[in-house]
């Protein structure tokens, strides 16, 4: 009689284990599907990064001449400021002289 009870208990355990293994198999299948989708997403992301990298190479080619133009303009502005500096000093001196004369006349 003990052997019959033990066999029944073993059959119950094995029956429950079969359901658990089926659930585990379903879960692993779902996990595999999720990993496949993630893999596809990562492939798409890698392709996007590759396209961005290619675009950046072309952009650098376009930006280099613009930087050269900006440097030339900056140099020309610097020359213009250097040329205008004495004129600015003269203008301020003349303005101050006129202001002094105006202030002297109003006193």
MMTF fields as JSON, N, C-alpha, C and O atoms, coordinates in Angstrom:
{
  "mmtfVersion": "1.0.0",
  "mmtfProducer": "UNKNOWN",
  "numBonds": 427,
  "numAtoms": 428,
  "numGroups": 107,
  "numChains": 1,
  "numModels": 1,
  "chainsPerModel": [1],
  "groupsPerChain": [107],
  "chainIdList": ["A"],
  "bondAtomList": [4, 2, 8, 6, 12, 10, 16, 14, 20, 18, 24, 22, 28, 26, 32, 30, 36, 34, 40, 38, 44, 42, 48, 46, 52, 50, 56, 54, 60, 58, 64, 62, 68, 66, 72, 70, 76, 74, 80, 78, 84, 82, 88, 86, 92, 90, 96, 94, 100, 98, 104, 102, 108, 106, 112, 110, 116, 114, 120, 118, 124, 122, 128, 126, 132, 130, 136, 134, 140, 138, 144, 142, 148, 146, 152, 150, 156, 154, 160, 158, 164, 162, 168, 166, 172, 170, 176, 174, 180, 178, 184, 182, 188, 186, 192, 190, 196, 194, 200, 198, 204, 202, 208, 206, 212, 210, 216, 214, 220, 218, 224, 222, 228, 226, 232, 230, 236, 234, 240, 238, 244, 242, 248, 246, 252, 250, 256, 254, 260, 258, 264, 262, 268, 266, 272, 270, 276, 274, 280, 278, 284, 282, 288, 286, 292, 290, 296, 294, 300, 298, 304, 302, 308, 306, 312, 310, 316, 314, 320, 318, 324, 322, 328, 326, 332, 330, 336, 334, 340, 338, 344, 342, 348, 346, 352, 350, 356, 354, 360, 358, 364, 362, 368, 366, 372, 370, 376, 374, 380, 378, 384, 382, 388, 386, 392, 390, 396, 394, 400, 398, 404, 402, 408, 406, 412, 410, 416, 414, 420, 418, 424, 422],
  "bondOrderList": [1, 1, 1, 1, 1, 1, 1, 1, 1, 1, 1, 1, 1, 1, 1, 1, 1, 1, 1, 1, 1, 1, 1, 1, 1, 1, 1, 1, 1, 1, 1, 1, 1, 1, 1, 1, 1, 1, 1, 1, 1, 1, 1, 1, 1, 1, 1, 1, 1, 1, 1, 1, 1, 1, 1, 1, 1, 1, 1, 1, 1, 1, 1, 1, 1, 1, 1, 1, 1, 1, 1, 1, 1, 1, 1, 1, 1, 1, 1, 1, 1, 1, 1, 1, 1, 1, 1, 1, 1, 1, 1, 1, 1, 1, 1, 1, 1, 1, 1, 1, 1, 1, 1, 1, 1, 1],
  "groupList": [{"groupName": "UNK", "atomNameList": ["N", "CA", "C", "O"], "elementList": ["N", "C", "C", "O"], "formalChargeList": [0, 0, 0, 0], "bondAtomList": [1, 0, 2, 1, 3, 2], "bondOrderList": [1, 1, 2], "singleLetterCode": "X", "chemCompType": "L-PEPTIDE LINKING"}],
  "groupTypeList": [0, 0, 0, 0, 0, 0, 0, 0, 0, 0, 0, 0, 0, 0, 0, 0, 0, 0, 0, 0, 0, 0, 0, 0, 0, 0, 0, 0, 0, 0, 0, 0, 0, 0, 0, 0, 0, 0, 0, 0, 0, 0, 0, 0, 0, 0, 0, 0, 0, 0, 0, 0, 0, 0, 0, 0, 0, 0, 0, 0, 0, 0, 0, 0, 0, 0, 0, 0, 0, 0, 0, 0, 0, 0, 0, 0, 0, 0, 0, 0, 0, 0, 0, 0, 0, 0, 0, 0, 0, 0, 0, 0, 0, 0, 0, 0, 0, 0, 0, 0, 0, 0, 0, 0, 0, 0, 0],
  "groupIdList": [1, 2, 3, 4, 5, 6, 7, 8, 9, 10, 11, 12, 13, 14, 15, 16, 17, 18, 19, 20, 21, 22, 23, 24, 25, 26, 27, 28, 29, 30, 31, 32, 33, 34, 35, 36, 37, 38, 39, 40, 41, 42, 43, 44, 45, 46, 47, 48, 49, 50, 51, 52, 53, 54, 55, 56, 57, 58, 59, 60, 61, 62, 63, 64, 65, 66, 67, 68, 69, 70, 71, 72, 73, 74, 75, 76, 77, 78, 79, 80, 81, 82, 83, 84, 85, 86, 87, 88, 89, 90, 91, 92, 93, 94, 95, 96, 97, 98, 99, 100, 101, 102, 103, 104, 105, 106, 107],
  "secStructList": [7, 2, 2, 2, 2, 2, 2, 2, 2, 2, 2, 2, 2, 2, 2, 2, 2, 2, 2, 2, 2, 2, 2, 2, 2, 2, 2, 2, 2, 2, 2, 2, 2, 2, 2, 2, 2, 2, 2, 2, 2, 2, 2, 2, 2, 2, 2, 2, 2, 2, 2, 2, 2, 2, 2, 2, 2, 2, 2, 2, 2, 2, 2, 2, 2, 2, 2, 2, 2, 2, 2, 2, 2, 2, 2, 2, 2, 2, 2, 2, 2, 2, 2, 2, 2, 2, 2, 2, 2, 2, 2, 2, 2, 2, 2, 2, 2, 2, 2, 2, 2, 2, 2, 2, 2, 2, 7],
  "xCoordList": [0.811, 0.0, 0.868, 0.523, 1.95, 2.879, 3.449, 3.642, 3.713, 4.264, 3.249, 3.626, 1.945, 0.91, 0.82, 0.679, 0.901, 0.836, 2.051, 1.935, 3.207, 4.431, 4.359, 4.787, 3.827, 3.686, 2.704, 2.938, 1.611, 0.636, 1.269, 1.083, 2.024, 2.691, 3.685, 3.787, 4.401, 5.365, 4.656, 5.14, 3.508, 2.741, 2.217, 2.204, 1.783, 1.316, 2.452, 2.284, 3.606, 4.764, 5.153, 5.405, 5.202, 5.586, 4.539, 4.886, 3.258, 2.197, 2.332, 2.197, 2.593, 2.801, 4.071, 4.135, 5.075, 6.339, 6.163, 6.786, 5.307, 5.052, 4.438, 4.845, 3.465, 2.854, 3.856, 3.879, 4.684, 5.702, 6.693, 7.08, 7.102, 8.034, 7.396, 8.073, 6.097, 5.388, 5.37, 5.621, 5.071, 5.084, 6.481, 6.638, 7.495, 8.875, 9.232, 9.901, 8.793, 9.055, 8.396, 9.002, 7.15, 6.463, 7.199, 7.363, 7.631, 8.359, 9.671, 10.036, 10.375, 11.632, 11.389, 12.192, 10.296, 9.949, 9.675, 10.131, 8.931, 8.665, 9.959, 10.142, 10.849, 12.133, 12.951, 13.573, 12.951, 13.667, 13.106, 13.863, 11.788, 11.165, 11.591, 11.895, 11.608, 12.012, 13.471, 13.814, 14.322, 15.741, 15.903, 16.736, 15.118, 15.172, 14.756, 15.388, 13.687, 13.255, 14.325, 14.583, 14.94, 16.016, 17.185, 17.781, 17.513, 18.598, 18.289, 19.159, 17.047, 16.648, 16.726, 17.172, 16.286, 16.365, 17.803, 18.105, 18.69, 20.101, 20.732, 21.572, 20.328, 20.824, 20.39, 21.174, 19.135, 18.626, 19.374, 19.727, 19.613, 20.343, 21.767, 22.27, 22.41, 23.77, 23.792, 24.702, 22.791, 22.712, 22.509, 23.093, 21.683, 21.452, 22.738, 23.063, 23.469, 24.735, 25.741, 26.503, 25.745, 26.647, 26.31, 27.202, 25.006, 24.599, 24.968, 25.398, 24.802, 25.176, 26.683, 27.132, 27.459, 28.911, 29.291, 30.153, 28.656, 28.912, 28.532, 29.258, 27.399, 26.936, 27.911, 28.169, 28.447, 29.394, 30.659, 31.225, 31.109, 32.279, 32.027, 32.892, 30.832, 30.491, 30.334, 30.706, 29.786, 29.585, 30.919, 31.051, 31.895, 33.225, 33.809, 34.458, 33.579, 34.071, 33.436, 34.086, 32.174, 31.495, 31.88, 31.925, 32.155, 32.418, 33.821, 34.026, 34.778, 36.16, 36.268, 36.914, 35.675, 35.755, 35.047, 35.501, 33.951, 33.237, 34.114, 34.148, 34.819, 35.73, 36.826, 37.205, 37.34, 38.37, 37.812, 38.498, 36.573, 35.942, 35.768, 36.033, 35.324, 35.139, 36.471, 36.523, 37.541, 38.859, 39.277, 39.82, 39.026, 39.378, 38.571, 39.109, 37.28, 36.431, 36.894, 36.932, 37.243, 37.736, 39.015, 39.201, 39.89, 41.13, 40.813, 41.404, 39.872, 39.505, 38.883, 39.143, 38.065, 37.472, 38.565, 38.531, 39.532, 40.654, 41.433, 41.809, 41.679, 42.382, 41.546, 42.073, 40.233, 39.345, 39.345, 39.362, 39.328, 39.363, 40.686, 40.721, 41.766, 43.08, 43.131, 43.669, 42.564, 42.555, 41.657, 41.987, 40.538, 39.569, 39.968, 39.435, 40.87, 41.247, 41.754, 41.286, 42.69, 43.126, 41.991, 41.906, 41.123, 39.992, 39.056, 38.528, 38.851, 37.981, 38.567, 37.853, 39.87, 40.531, 40.403, 40.12, 40.612, 40.485, 39.06, 38.847, 38.087, 36.681, 36.374, 35.736, 36.818, 36.566, 37.248, 36.679, 38.461, 39.172, 38.432, 38.279, 37.975, 37.251, 35.936, 35.572, 35.214, 33.95, 34.183, 33.438, 35.22, 35.53, 35.886, 35.508, 36.619, 36.974, 35.72, 35.565, 34.819, 33.57, 32.713, 32.114, 32.654, 31.887, 32.481, 31.75, 33.802, 34.451, 34.134, 33.855, 34.177, 33.849, 32.386, 32.066, 31.506, 30.08, 29.828, 29.074, 30.46, 30.287, 30.857, 30.308, 31.938, 32.55, 31.633, 31.522, 30.983, 30.102, 28.835, 28.282, 28.354, 27.127, 27.367, 26.397, 28.569, 28.86, 28.828, 29.047],
  "yCoordList": [-1.179, 0.0, 1.261, 2.239, 1.257, 2.379, 2.584, 3.719, 1.507, 1.601, 2.24, 3.025, 1.916, 2.512, 4.025, 4.795, 4.443, 5.869, 6.588, 7.685, 5.961, 6.557, 6.69, 7.702, 5.688, 5.73, 6.836, 7.555, 6.976, 8.042, 9.419, 10.316, 9.571, 10.847, 11.157, 12.296, 10.144, 10.318, 10.689, 11.54, 10.059, 10.382, 11.819, 12.518, 12.264, 13.647, 14.647, 15.655, 14.33, 15.211, 15.267, 16.345, 14.108, 14.072, 14.759, 15.415, 14.615, 15.298, 16.805, 17.515, 17.304, 18.74, 19.226, 20.345, 18.368, 18.732, 18.877, 19.736, 18.029, 18.129, 19.475, 20.101, 19.931, 21.246, 22.375, 23.339, 22.233, 23.248, 23.32, 24.406, 22.147, 22.127, 22.712, 23.366, 22.48, 23.07, 24.593, 25.306, 25.082, 26.533, 27.119, 28.194, 26.389, 26.839, 26.888, 27.82, 25.898, 25.865, 27.063, 27.694, 27.373, 28.534, 29.833, 30.719, 29.923, 31.123, 31.278, 32.381, 30.163, 30.22, 30.571, 31.278, 30.085, 30.448, 31.946, 32.609, 32.471, 33.915, 34.715, 35.76, 34.209, 34.872, 34.857, 35.858, 33.725, 33.646, 34.648, 35.292, 34.781, 35.755, 37.176, 37.989, 37.46, 38.796, 39.071, 40.175, 38.075, 38.233, 38.436, 39.235, 37.722, 37.914, 39.334, 39.968, 39.831, 41.206, 42.207, 43.19, 41.949, 42.82, 42.792, 43.83, 41.613, 41.474, 42.274, 42.961, 42.181, 42.958, 44.456, 45.234, 44.851, 46.258, 46.746, 47.856, 45.92, 46.294, 46.369, 47.232, 45.462, 45.532, 46.837, 47.487, 47.21, 48.469, 49.661, 50.603, 49.613, 50.684, 50.795, 51.896, 49.653, 49.647, 50.236, 50.988, 49.892, 50.452, 51.964, 52.704, 52.416, 53.855, 54.565, 55.62, 53.993, 54.594, 54.624, 55.581, 53.594, 53.551, 54.658, 55.314, 54.861, 55.944, 57.306, 58.195, 57.475, 58.74, 58.961, 60.081, 57.895, 57.992, 58.422, 59.284, 57.83, 58.228, 59.687, 60.434, 60.083, 61.462, 62.438, 63.515, 62.066, 62.942, 63.132, 64.225, 62.078, 62.21, 63.216, 64.035, 63.156, 64.115, 65.519, 66.504, 65.605, 66.907, 67.587, 68.8, 66.814, 67.367, 67.939, 68.984, 67.251, 67.732, 69.073, 69.931, 69.252, 70.513, 71.624, 72.793, 71.273, 72.279, 72.875, 74.04, 72.107, 72.598, 73.878, 74.821, 73.965, 75.233, 76.385, 77.527, 76.091, 77.142, 77.675, 78.881, 76.789, 77.234, 78.126, 79.115, 77.784, 78.619, 80.004, 81.009, 80.06, 81.351, 82.166, 83.368, 81.513, 82.212, 82.75, 83.862, 81.981, 82.459, 83.693, 84.641, 83.684, 84.847, 86.072, 87.173, 85.87, 86.99, 87.523, 88.735, 86.63, 87.047, 87.867, 88.872, 87.433, 88.181, 89.566, 90.56, 89.632, 90.929, 91.853, 93.056, 91.298, 92.112, 92.64, 93.798, 91.788, 92.23, 93.358, 94.324, 93.236, 94.302, 95.572, 96.663, 95.433, 96.598, 97.279, 98.508, 96.502, 97.088, 97.809, 98.872, 97.222, 97.86, 99.183, 100.17, 99.196, 100.416, 101.47, 102.656, 101.056, 102.001, 102.519, 103.536, 101.865, 102.255, 103.698, 104.45, 104.118, 105.527, 106.5, 107.567, 106.141, 107.014, 107.138, 108.216, 106.04, 106.058, 106.94, 107.707, 106.822, 107.656, 109.127, 109.971, 109.428, 110.814, 111.313, 112.44, 110.475, 110.862, 111.183, 112.195, 110.336, 110.578, 111.866, 112.623, 112.109, 113.328, 114.567, 115.54, 114.53, 115.678, 115.869, 117.001, 114.785, 114.89, 115.495, 116.369, 115.02, 115.554, 117.037, 117.824, 117.405, 118.823, 119.658, 120.71, 119.206, 119.941, 119.993, 121.025, 118.887, 118.878, 119.859, 120.553, 119.914, 120.854, 122.283, 123.124, 122.565, 123.911, 124.234, 125.351, 123.283, 123.489, 123.735, 124.636, 122.935, 123.099, 124.433, 125.046, 124.887, 126.156, 127.313, 128.313, 127.162, 128.215, 128.309, 129.402, 127.229, 127.251, 127.756, 128.092, 127.828, 128.291, 129.729, 130.303],
  "zCoordList": [0.0, 0.0, 0.0, -0.663, 0.706, 0.683, -0.711, -1.147, -1.399, -2.753, -3.684, -4.554, -3.521, -4.371, -4.135, -5.085, -2.881, -2.549, -3.129, -3.675, -3.006, -3.534, -5.046, -5.602, -5.71, -7.17, -7.56, -8.531, -6.813, -7.095, -6.912, -7.734, -5.817, -5.578, -6.704, -7.159, -7.137, -8.221, -9.516, -10.262, -9.793, -10.997, -10.934, -11.947, -9.741, -9.582, -9.831, -10.516, -9.251, -9.436, -10.906, -11.446, -11.553, -12.965, -13.835, -14.817, -13.484, -14.231, -14.111, -15.108, -12.92, -12.711, -13.389, -13.898, -13.387, -14.026, -15.537, -16.16, -16.123, -17.566, -17.915, -18.893, -17.133, -17.366, -17.189, -17.954, -16.16, -15.91, -17.065, -17.497, -17.564, -18.693, -19.95, -20.743, -20.135, -21.281, -21.155, -22.126, -19.953, -19.727, -19.936, -20.515, -19.45, -19.63, -21.111, -21.558, -21.867, -23.301, -23.995, -24.862, -23.608, -24.18, -23.826, -24.665, -22.582, -22.151, -22.916, -23.322, -23.11, -23.854, -25.322, -25.932, -25.885, -27.27, -27.367, -28.298, -26.403, -26.381, -26.21, -26.834, -25.357, -25.158, -26.446, -26.8, -27.146, -28.423, -29.425, -30.153, -29.465, -30.374, -30.006, -30.879, -28.712, -28.263, -28.616, -29.04, -28.441, -28.776, -30.284, -30.713, -31.088, -32.544, -32.92, -33.765, -32.286, -32.564, -32.133, -32.827, -30.986, -30.514, -31.489, -31.776, -31.995, -32.963, -34.226, -34.762, -34.699, -35.878, -35.595, -36.438, -34.401, -34.025, -33.963, -34.401, -33.419, -33.341, -34.727, -34.982, -35.631, -37.012, -37.671, -38.363, -37.449, -38.012, -37.411, -38.121, -36.105, -35.422, -35.966, -36.188, -36.176, -36.721, -38.13, -38.478, -38.938, -40.293, -40.237, -41.029, -39.303, -39.152, -38.743, -39.287, -37.789, -37.366, -38.511, -38.646, -39.325, -40.475, -41.469, -42.007, -41.708, -42.616, -42.042, -42.777, -40.738, -40.095, -40.214, -40.459, -40.041, -40.172, -41.586, -41.76, -42.594, -43.984, -44.207, -44.864, -43.662, -43.806, -43.151, -43.689, -42.002, -41.308, -42.14, -42.162, -42.824, -43.693, -44.798, -45.109, -45.398, -46.453, -45.877, -46.515, -44.678, -44.05, -43.743, -43.904, -43.305, -43.033, -44.318, -44.298, -45.436, -46.725, -47.082, -47.68, -46.717, -47.009, -46.038, -46.421, -44.799, -43.768, -43.902, -43.561, -44.387, -44.477, -45.309, -44.852, -46.504, -47.249, -46.536, -46.6, -45.868, -45.134, -44.007, -43.763, -43.326, -42.268, -42.835, -42.209, -44.021, -44.651, -44.969, -44.78, -45.451, -45.751, -44.475, -44.462, -43.405, -42.128, -41.613, -41.087, -41.758, -41.325, -42.121, -41.555, -43.44, -44.268, -43.851, -43.736, -43.629, -43.206, -41.857, -41.648, -40.945, -39.632, -39.782, -39.095, -40.681, -40.929, -41.491, -41.068, -42.451, -43.043, -41.998, -41.999, -41.11, -40.04, -39.121, -38.706, -38.808, -37.971, -38.625, -37.962, -39.94, -40.664, -40.646, -40.426, -40.88, -40.854, -39.5, -39.425, -38.432, -37.085, -36.845, -36.226, -37.337, -37.179, -37.933, -37.433, -39.144, -39.952, -39.318, -39.336, -38.764, -38.209, -36.832, -36.388, -36.158, -34.803, -34.73, -33.875, -35.59, -35.51, -35.819, -35.211, -36.759, -37.074, -35.886, -35.614, -35.183, -34.01, -32.918, -32.273, -32.719, -31.707, -32.086, -31.236, -33.365, -33.838, -33.65, -33.204, -33.989, -33.829, -32.376, -32.086, -31.466, -30.041, -29.573, -28.787, -30.055, -29.653, -30.15, -29.412, -31.401, -31.956, -31.216, -30.897, -30.937, -30.191, -28.81, -28.369, -28.14, -26.81, -26.888, -26.02, -27.941, -28.098, -28.318, -27.698, -29.195, -29.426, -28.167, -27.863, -27.439, -26.188, -25.184, -24.478, -25.124, -24.203, -24.606, -23.752, -25.914, -26.386, -26.117, -25.712, -26.335, -26.085, -24.601, -24.232, -23.76, -22.316, -21.844, -20.928, -22.448, -22.074, -22.485, -21.776, -23.634, -24.138, -23.3, -23.178, -22.724, -21.931, -20.522, -19.844, -20.051, -18.683, -18.616, -17.549]
}
